[in-house]
């Protein structure tokens, strides 16, 4: 299962803010066993965003966007993805009610443009956002799942942790577990020679060396339906690595 992340916001392209949303989401997807092969940043331009989404639609099973869900004229992520996927925009009354209650609570009048945040692609799963005004949402069309999250880091984090990852886990999820092995007294070429027949980069099992300062590390990871299955997949390979490296293997999973 492959995902593509699209961050929408000219401020990211200009370097005014750092795209911490992508790091957070990528880490969460990795734990579910979902690959991230592409990350794109695009400005607040609907034509360029549409082009990026159409490209992603051809190569990803899951598209996750961050940003562009606000009330202003340049917040066009929902409308653009609805166009690409052939979805109508409809009023989601529970989101409108939450917006109305929010502005009443803070004692401010809700302007007409705020209503824009309650219009969502028809038939989507709505992610309630208790830490902001823009709800997130998810829908599937043409064999692709699209997920739209707000770009504000605190809002993105909340919806990623409480909505996005549980939603994807139910629909697509596996897990990835790993072990990091630390080696002293051998160079990376020596490690590769000792373990040449064991080193691999497969979809469900990877063993790869990395050279560090004065040492070499090995990263062993497996993808499976659950943690126990991952450990079972890694166990024979881990035992063989331990035997071949002997005393040169000085630590496992240490910081």
C-alpha positions in Angstrom: 0.0 0.0 0.0 1.5 3.3 -1.1 0.7 6.8 0.0 1.6 10.2 -1.3 1.7 13.4 0.8 0.8 16.8 -0.6 1.3 19.9 1.5 -0.6 22.9 0.2 0.7 26.4 1.2 2.8 29.1 -0.4 4.3 29.8 3.0 6.0 26.4 3.0 7.5 27.1 -0.5 8.8 30.5 0.7 10.5 28.9 3.7 8.4 30.9 6.2 7.3 27.7 8.0 8.7 24.2 8.2 6.5 21.3 7.0 6.4 19.4 10.3 3.1 17.8 9.2 4.8 15.6 6.7 7.2 14.2 9.3 4.4 13.4 11.7 2.2 11.7 9.1 5.1 9.8 7.5 6.1 8.3 10.8 2.5 7.2 11.5 2.1 5.7 8.1 5.4 3.7 8.5 4.0 2.2 11.7 1.0 1.0 9.7 3.2 -0.6 7.1 2.1 2.0 4.5 4.9 3.2 2.1 5.5 6.9 1.4 7.2 7.2 -2.0 6.5 10.8 -2.8 6.1 14.1 -0.9 5.1 17.3 -2.7 4.7 20.9 -1.7 2.5 23.1 -3.8 1.5 26.7 -3.4 -2.1 28.1 -3.1 -2.8 27.7 -6.8 -5.7 25.5 -7.8 -4.3 24.7 -11.3 -1.0 23.5 -10.0 -2.6 21.6 -7.1 -4.9 19.9 -9.6 -2.0 18.8 -11.7 -0.1 17.5 -8.6 -3.2 15.6 -7.4 -3.8 14.0 -10.9 -0.2 12.8 -10.9 -0.5 11.4 -7.4 -3.8 9.7 -8.4 -2.0 7.6 -11.0 0.7 6.3 -8.7 -0.6 6.1 -5.1 -3.3 4.1 -3.3 -3.7 6.9 -0.7 -3.4 10.7 -1.1 -3.1 12.8 2.0 -3.2 16.5 1.7 -2.5 19.1 4.5 -3.5 22.7 4.3 -6.0 24.7 2.2 -9.1 23.9 4.3 -9.6 27.4 5.7 -12.3 30.0 5.0 -10.3 32.3 2.6 -10.5 32.5 -1.2 -7.2 30.8 -1.6 -8.2 27.8 0.5 -9.2 25.5 -2.4 -7.9 22.0 -1.5 -11.4 20.5 -1.0 -12.8 22.0 -4.1 -9.8 20.9 -6.2 -9.8 17.3 -5.0 -13.6 17.1 -5.5 -13.0 18.2 -9.1 -10.3 15.6 -9.7 -12.3 12.8 -8.2 -15.7 13.8 -9.6 -17.3 14.6 -6.3 -19.9 17.2 -5.5 -19.4 19.7 -2.7 -22.3 19.5 -0.2 -23.1 21.3 3.1 -22.3 19.1 6.1 -24.8 20.4 8.6 -23.2 19.0 11.8 -20.0 20.9 10.8 -22.0 24.0 10.2 -23.6 23.6 13.6 -20.2 23.2 15.3 -19.0 26.3 13.6 -22.0 28.3 14.7 -21.6 27.1 18.3 -17.9 27.9 18.2 -18.4 31.5 17.3 -21.2 31.9 19.8 -18.9 30.5 22.5 -16.2 33.0 21.7 -18.6 35.9 21.4 -17.9 36.7 17.7 -20.1 36.9 14.7 -19.5 34.2 12.2 -18.9 35.8 8.8 -20.2 34.3 5.6 -16.8 33.0 4.4 -16.5 30.8 7.5 -19.4 28.7 6.2 -17.0 27.5 3.5 -15.4 25.2 6.0 -18.6 23.2 6.4 -18.9 22.3 2.7 -17.3 18.9 2.0 -17.0 16.3 -0.7 -20.2 14.4 -1.0 -20.2 11.0 0.8 -17.0 11.6 2.7 -16.1 10.5 6.2 -15.8 13.7 8.3 -13.1 14.1 10.9 -14.4 16.4 13.7 -11.8 18.9 14.7 -12.1 20.0 18.3 -8.9 22.1 18.3 -9.8 24.2 15.3 -12.6 25.2 12.9 -11.7 23.2 9.8 -12.9 19.6 9.8 -10.9 17.0 7.9 -12.4 14.3 5.8 -11.7 11.2 3.8 -13.3 9.4 0.8 -12.5 6.8 -1.8 -13.0 7.0 -5.5 -11.6 5.1 -8.4 -9.6 2.8 -6.1 -7.8 5.7 -4.4 -8.4 6.9 -0.9 -8.1 10.7 -0.4 -7.6 12.2 3.1 -7.7 16.0 3.6 -6.3 17.4 6.8 -5.8 21.0 8.0 -2.3 22.4 7.8 -2.0 24.1 11.2 0.4 21.7 13.1 -1.6 21.4 16.3 -4.8 20.6 14.3 -3.0 18.2 11.9 -1.4 16.4 14.8 -4.7 15.9 16.5 -6.6 14.7 13.5 -3.7 12.5 12.3 -3.5 10.7 15.7 -7.2 10.5 16.5 -8.7 10.2 13.0 -6.3 9.6 10.1 -4.3 6.7 11.5 -7.2 4.8 13.0 -9.1 5.2 9.8 -6.3 3.9 7.6 -5.5 1.1 10.1 -9.1 -0.2 9.7 -8.9 0.0 5.9 -5.3 -0.7 4.9 -3.1 -1.2 7.9 -0.3 -3.5 8.6 2.6 -2.8 11.0 6.3 -2.4 10.7 8.7 -3.4 13.5 12.5 -3.1 13.5 15.7 -3.7 15.3 18.9 -1.6 15.2 22.1 -3.6 15.7 25.4 -1.8 16.6 28.7 -3.2 15.4 32.3 -2.2 16.4 35.6 -3.4 15.0 34.4 -4.0 11.4 34.1 -1.7 8.5 31.0 -1.5 6.4 32.6 -3.5 3.5 33.6 -6.2 6.0 30.1 -6.4 7.4 28.7 -6.6 3.8 31.1 -9.4 3.1 30.2 -11.4 6.2 26.5 -10.9 5.6 26.2 -10.6 1.8 23.8 -13.5 1.4 21.5 -12.1 4.2 21.3 -8.4 3.1 18.1 -7.7 1.4 15.6 -4.9 0.7 12.2 -6.6 0.2 8.7 -5.2 0.8 8.2 -7.3 3.9 11.8 -7.8 5.2 14.8 -5.6 5.1 18.4 -5.9 6.4 20.7 -3.1 5.5 24.0 -1.7 6.9 24.7 1.9 7.6 28.2 3.4 8.3 28.5 5.7 11.2 31.4 7.4 13.0 33.7 4.6 14.2 31.0 2.0 13.9 28.5 0.3 11.6 24.8 -0.3 12.3 22.4 -2.8 10.8 18.7 -1.9 10.4 16.5 -5.0 10.4 12.7 -4.4 9.8 9.7 -6.5 8.9 6.2 -5.7 7.7 3.2 -8.0 8.7 -0.3 -8.0 10.1 0.8 -7.5 13.7 3.8 -7.1 15.9 4.1 -10.8 16.7 4.1 -11.7 13.0 6.8 -9.1 12.4 9.0 -10.6 15.2 8.5 -14.1 13.8 9.5 -12.9 10.3 12.7 -11.4 11.7 13.7 -14.0 14.2 15.7 -16.5 11.9 17.6 -13.6 10.2 18.4 -12.0 13.6 19.7 -15.2 15.0 22.0 -15.8 12.0 23.3 -12.2 12.2 24.1 -12.6 15.9 26.0 -15.9 15.2 28.1 -14.5 12.3 29.0 -11.2 14.0 29.8 -12.7 17.4 31.5 -10.2 19.8 31.6 -7.5 17.2 27.9 -7.0 17.8 27.9 -4.9 20.9 24.3 -3.6 21.2 20.8 -4.0 20.0 18.1 -1.2 20.0 20.2 1.2 22.1 20.1 4.9 21.7 
